């Protein structure tokens, strides 16, 4: 039997190249080998965006389009909308009894996010407990593998703790041990070179960018501010076109030669930007095309979401039934 | 239109005379005047009894029998099982975003319970957030009134806060303002005279007690330990038969006369116990009879629960639909 993967995104904005190299690319590769569930986590996004649910709702379809654009195949992967699988809320409720408040307070990922978002004394209870909801998502599909960034590993530990506690308390073995699948590619930097690519920092290249938008963004990429004339020696570290070439250029030998040339002087930024633009355009063009195809028939996209969600519901309902049987709360 | 009442109990044990005078009696009176929902809060009980769900499950039917025994009429009141109304979990999930962790930490009822149960650093997240789940129960039925003990009033405030925040954020007015209906009868003391009647203290008279059990408990009632001979003067304060006569004896003048007699000496405890036994037996006998009738046909009791739960689900589903529409998370 195929192993099960659960993966997904919070629909809070269009997906960008950072998502692609960090995760989407991998999903396309894995979907034939694994039984892959792709969750559009709108309910989880609301724990953060509850003041603007419209924003989340709008992005659900956009994220679905991004998935289809990169080549996630609805015949191989089950794409579904979290809020439309009510069994997940019920599982969350029961799992909440198996985690202490103190344990949530110690969760490093949660701690970081609370600090980053500057929540302090106004942490919504829904946000504070989202690791439990995330565990419910994973356990509902009895996932074996969850692709995550390194910073998300504590979430997988939390999930396994809940599963083990459930097994121990209710003398059962219904869940699989979940393994984090840490991506090999680190986080892609943004075009400003300052931080990782992110919508909120305005430094992202979106999978849906037009050729013109892409060109503008590549031209705006941060290079070496001290590299004033072509003949000047330049610094490669933090040079965004080089960072991108490291990730996207298949010809690593040529990239190394270019770096050497740049260091000793005589290589202009324009050449490098042209090279990376061509590579990115070649990467994005087929996505853009697929995206346009699907966008013409949103009824079909909705049908993909509807049938994916239905399939996901059936699986989650079976797990919920197993959970309730194990707990003996069947009437 | 009739106003709506939500009331109920956690099915953690059989109901006793304390429940009767504090609440059940009132429900029987109110059911014709109000649209009354009676919740058997098994899911909430699990936030505390998650290590022993079987205990909760078993008590669901027992509590239903108690309801029917005291005269709650399934034709007038909607009796339902919380865990069988999944819409409540979904509402809880969305309401969790509208309450901060700090606000829950300040909830006086919750603080008291955490101290009483000596939970300290091992507060289950499900227990910590149960005020939100309780608010979901109340708001799901758009209740106007919730009969509570004085110590539960902060829960009503919490519920109204969530409703107001929901209205404000999502520009809607779907919930009613909830009022606490504080009972006139204080908490009934246990037969040991030390604390309020409670299953865990073993000082309770159950609504299902046999005549023999009732007699034994009345005989065991705490009186005045210094009242050794009948002719000795006695103390009325803390004297359990007198406490019960104050509550259950309709003839207050006679009770006052008896107290005076007891104080000056010459009145034996046996006389008082006999009097309260007769009154309690007259109160409990019809309950016992109704209980036996229903217990003979548990299929019928289950059918009452099934159809009550179905009716409750329809109402909760409508509210959930209103909530999702207001939030704009309809796909």
Interface residues (C-beta under 8 A of the other chain):
Chain A: X42 X43 X46 X47 X50 X51 X53 X54 X56 X57 X60 X81 X83 X84 X86 X87 X89 X90 X92 X93 X94 X96 X97 X98 X99 X100 X101 X102 X104 X121 X122 X123 X124 X125 X126 X127 X128 X129 X132 X133 X169 X170 X302 X305 X327 X328 X329 X331
Chain B: X42 X43 X46 X47 X50 X51 X53 X54 X56 X57 X60 X81 X83 X84 X86 X87 X89 X90 X92 X93 X94 X96 X97 X98 X99 X100 X101 X102 X104 X121 X122 X123 X124 X125 X126 X127 X128 X129 X132 X133 X169 X170 X302 X305 X327 X328 X329 X331
